Amino acid sequence: MSGRTEAVAALLAHPADIEAATSGRRIPLHNAARFCQADANTELQAHSAGLHALDMAGWTPLHVAAHERHEDIVATLLAHGASVNATTKRGQTPLYVSTAKNHDGIVRLLLAHGADPDAQTSNGETPLYCAASDGLRDLAVHFLAHGASVDFATSAGRTPLHAAAHKNDLELVRVLLAEGADVDTADVDGTTALHIASSKRSKGSSQVALELLAQGAPVQPRTHSGKTPLHKAASRSRRNTRVLQELLAQGSDVNSADNAGRTPLHYAASRGREEIAMELLELGADANAADCNGATPLDLALQDDSEALLFTELLLSV
């Protein structure tokens, strides 16, 4: 279909062809939505052709228009009664699709027509989670303003707060916390937002971790492998110990062992984090603690020839 009015007229002269599907079960209206054929779209709508037709992935023409960022086509489809909350086989609504494409205008248009900001995909993601995961702070704030639930979790147990922590988005973390996000929530692996922020190496992640701690995040939650945020922090950049210091100041156990029997000092030693190792030792870390295989922090340091002398001197000086 070319999109020209004459082509549409030819289709309308043969009504059976209006909803004729391609091999992907897309009808002409899907293609009009995809290629921004506004005149064709208007003609097809005038004859109520295929507004709710689904392709093989369960996409309606509205999904297609949202994905292709065609705001005028979206408006036309909505004006003619397209279902704003239709879902694909993956449970994606047009709102979720437009969020993933970062189109503010279409998002606002869909919300104005009653799109559900809490609609979840088959893996439990909401538009808010999608926005937080992609670092789309403005869209996330807009969803919250439209009543989006701040703590809806994915099938993996991750909330928008987990996603914002992963993106090192301090401002969005603050917004989510102000909206009542549960700072204690752990995913199916036992990972909290603080675990995530503590494990990353950027300045932004440190700020996120410190904000979470300031807002009451527990310092001793364990993942399913037994790791606390302190284990995560001990593995991070040697140049920044602020998170580690705050975790210890708030009562994190410096000698806590994970399921492998490894303490934070084991991880600092195995990754050559001299400054962090010194900090842990000064605060009572046991230099002779053995993991489940009998390895001490020094044993792990000796596995890396570039760090062996450094850690031998450091650990033997304790």
N, C-alpha and C positions, 0 to 999 in steps of 0.2 A: 504494500500500500504506500502510495507516494505522499499522502497527506493533502493532496489537492482536493478541492471541493468536488471537481468532476469525478474523481476516483471514488469518493464517498457516495456520490449520487449513483454511480454504477453498482456499488455494493448494495445500496438501498433498493435498487431495482431488482435485486436478487436476495431477498431477506434471508434465505437459508445460508447465504455466505457470510452474513454479518458476524455470526459467532463461529464461523469455521475456524477450527484450531489448527495450529502448526504442529509439527512433530513434538514440540515441547508443550503442547496444549495451550499455546498463546493464541488469542483471538486478535483481530485487527485493533481492538481498543487497547490491548496490552502494548502493541507496537506503537500506537499513536501516543500513548503515555510515555513510552521510552524515548521516542524521537522528537518529542515536543511539538507534535503536529496539532497545533491549537485549533485550526479550522476543522480538521478531521474529527478531533475530539468533540467539538461542539455539535457537529452533525450527528455523530454516533450517539451522543447523549440525548439528543432530541428524539431519538428513536429507542431510547432505553436499552441499548444494545450492550449486554455483557458487563454491566457495572460490577457484578459480584462474581464474574468468571474467575476460575482459578487455573493457573498453569500447573505444571507437574510439581513445582516446589510449594504450591499453595499460595502463590502470590496473586493478588488482585491487581487490576490496573492502578489502583491507588498506591499499592506498595511500589509498583514499578515507577510511577511518577515521583514518589518520595525518594526512592533510591537514586533516580537520575537528576534530582534537585530541580525539578520543573515546578516551581511554585504556582504558576498560572494554571497548569494542568491539574494540580492538586486542588486548587480552588474550584475549578470547573467540575471535577468529579464530586467533590463534597457538595457543591450546590445542587447537583442532580441526585443526591441521595446515596453516594457510595458509603459503605460501612466503615466508619472511622476506626473501629476496634477489631476489624477482621484480622485473623492470625494465619500465618504461614504454617507449614508442617513443623517448623522449628519454634512455633509459638511467637513469632515476631509480629508486632503490630506495625502499621505505618509510622507511628510515633517512634518506635524503637529504631526502625530503618532510617528515618530522617535524623535521629540523634546520632547514629553511627556515621552518617554522612555530614554531620555538623552543619546543618542548615537551620539557622535560627528562625528564619521566616516561616518555613514549613512547620517547624515544631510549634510555633505560636499559633499558626493557623489550625493545626490539628487539635491543639488544646482548646482553642476557642470553639471548636465543633464537638467537644465532649470526649476527646481522647483520654483514655485512662492512664494516668501517670504511674500507676502501680501494676499495670499489666506485666506479667512475667513470661519470659520465654520458656522453652522446654527445659532449659538448664537453670531456670530461676532468676535470670537477669532482668532487672527493670530498666526503663530508660535512665533513671537516676544512677544506677550502677554502671550502665554503659557510659554515661557522661563522666562519671568519676574515674572510670578505668582509662578513658581516653584523654583525661586532663582538660575536659570541657567545663570549666568552672562556671561560666555564665549560664550554660544550659542547666547544670546541676542546680544552681540557685533558683532558676526559673521553675524547675520541677518542684522544688521545695515550696515555693510560693504558691504553687497549685495543689498543695496538699500531699505531695509524694511522701510515702512512708520512709523514714530515714534508716530503718533497721531491717528491711526486707533482705533476706539472705538468699544467695544462689544455692544450687544443689550441692555445691562444695562448701557451703556454710559461710561464704564471704559476703560481707556487707559493703555498702559504699565507703565506710570508714577504712576498711581493709584496702579498697581500691585507691582511695585518696592517699593513704600512707605509702602505697607502692609507687605512686606517681610523685612522691615528695611534695605534695601540694599542701603547704602549711595553711594557706588561707581557706581552702575547702575543708580541711580537717577542722579548723576553728568553726566554720559555718555548720558543719555536721554536728559537732559537739554542742554548739549553741542550740541546735534543733532537737537535742536530746539523744543523739547517737550513743549507744551502749559501748563504752570504752573497754568493757570486759569481754565482749563477744569473741569466741574462738571459732575457727572454721573446723572442718571435719578432721583436720590433722592436728588440731589443738593450737593452731597459730593465731595469735591476736595481732591487732594493728601494731602494738608495741614490739612484738617479735619482728615484724616486717621492717619497721623504721629502724630498729636497733641493728638489723643485719646489713643495712645499706651503707654506702661509704661517702655519700655526698654531704655537703653542708646542709642542704635542704632536708635530708633525712634526719640529721641530728636535731634540727629545729623541730621537726615533727615529733620525734621521740621525746624531746624535752617538753613539748606542749602536752602530749599524752600523759606524761608523768605528772605534770602540773595539774591536770584535770582528773587525777586519781586513778590512772591505770595501775593495776596490780603488778608488782615487780617480780613475782615468783610463779607465774603460770607456766605450765610445761606443755610442750608439744607432745605428740605421741611417741617421739623418740627421746623424750625426757629433757629437752633443751629449754632453758629459761631465756628471757631476753639478754641476760648477762652472758650466756654462752654465745649468743649471736653477736653482741657488742664486742666480745673479746676477739672475734675473728675479723673485725673490720679494719679500717684505715689506721695506720700507726700514728697518724698526725692529729687525731682528734679523740680525746678521752673524756669529753664532757658527759656524754651519755653514760659511759661506764661509771664515772664518778657519781652521777646522780642516782643511778641504779643502786650502787653500794650505799649511798647516803640514805636511801629510802628503805634499806633493809634487805637487799638481795643477798643471798648466801654466796660468799666468795668461793666456797669449796663444794658447792652443789654439783653432784655428778649426774650426768645423763644416763640413758640406758646402756651406753657403752662403757660407763664408768669414768667418763672424761669430765674434768672440771673446766671452767673457763680458762685456767692457766694452760691446760693441755692444748686448747685451741689457739691461744695466743702464741705458744711456743711452736706449734706445728706450722704456723703461718708467718713466723718471723716478726711478730708484733712486739718489738722490744719495749716500747714506751708503755704499752698496755700491760705487758708482763710485769714490768717494774711497779706499775700502779697496783696490780693485783697482789704482788708480793708484799708491798708496803702495808696492805690492808689485810694481811693474814693468810694469803693463799698458801697452800701446802705444796712446797716444791717437790716433795717426795710421794705425792699421791699417785697411786697406780690405777690404771684403767683395767677393764675386764681381761685384757691380754697381758697385764703386768707392766705395761709401759708407763713411764713417768713423763712429765713434761720435757725433761732433758733428753730422754730417749727419742721423743718425737722431733725435737730440735735437731738432734744428731742425724736424722734422716735427710736433712737438707744441708749439704756441705757448705753452702754459702752462709748459713746461719749458725753452724755448729760452734765455732769459736766464740762468737758473740754470746750465745745462750749458755755455753759451758761456763764462761766467766760470770755471767749474770746469776745463774742458778747456783753455782758453787759458792758464790759470795754470800748467799743467804745464811 
